[in-house]
Amino acid sequence: MSFRQSYKLVTKQPIRWFPGHMGKGIRQMQQKLKAVDCIVEVHDARIPFSGRNPDFQHTLIGENVKPHLLVLNKKDLISIKDQANIKEILQENERLKHVLFTNCKNQQCSGIKRLMPLANEIILNSTRYNREGEKDFCVMIVGVPNVGKSSLINVLRNRNLRKKSVAQVGGIAGITRSVMEKIKINENPLMYMIDTPGILEPKIKNDEMGMKLALAGCLPDHLVGEDLIADYLLYWLNKNSRFDYVTEVGLEKPTDNISELLVTYANKLSVRRKLKRNDGQIVIVPDVLHSAREFIKLFRQTKFGLINLDSQLQT
């Protein structure tokens, strides 16, 4: 069977989500830069090359202005082999010296353990400019929505200070809305972190990058459309010969037709909804919105295995 070899949105509307708080957030971050020693950029390990906001590089990090550490979170959702490959590519192509993989759900994660000592070392080896002589270290956390910025602050605070969580977290994009005050995460050395709202590019480069961000949960599902996200997931799985979905959703063989998949899966889940026809008659039909949500959930819960959505960009 032949599958789609390229992805194009069926809607003419490009993927765009740049609420007012994002523009305000970038300005607030710039204002706080003088009080910051290091920028920690957090991104989703499943999309290591897609969707990272270049505005951070241009307006916050700059050319050798602020030391920069890239944290690829949710490392438990990709393979160890992928982690090594990704790190090598980032160091070679982007000249990134400091790349860590973390899992904020595990306080014993090696990346979590290494983050503070590495940030400490980076700051001590930097000029610090107007911060020279200050006893405390201050780190700003930046990244696109829903990649684990607030979770990272909380796990470091829990681990180092045995203190309860202070940064608001949630599995929905856009939870943190403002640039917060400094949050203490360590006593010796005295270190603070500043949480910031997730900031996307005002205009996402192409359809596929937008859909990867959506599938990883960096955009609100309802804004993009669960049916579109499910269709992109099906396209990606077929293109990469990942056919675990066939038995999961109750199909007999792979398909490139998202409607067929969603109806089949809705029937397997026994989910129905009432639909009013043009003649006023009420009919019972498979609830494909419900099955689309469940199909996306299967990916996010690794039911199709560990998946790096940018794997084809590594070759």
Helices and strands as residue ranges (DSSP letters): H 20-32, G 33-35, E 38-44, H 54-55, I 56-61, E 68-73, G 75-77, H 80-93, E 99-102, H 110-124, G 129-131, E 137-143, H 149-161, E 182-186, E 191-194, H 207-215, H 221-224, H 226-239, H 245-249, H 258-269, E 272-276, E 282-286, H 288-300, G 311-314
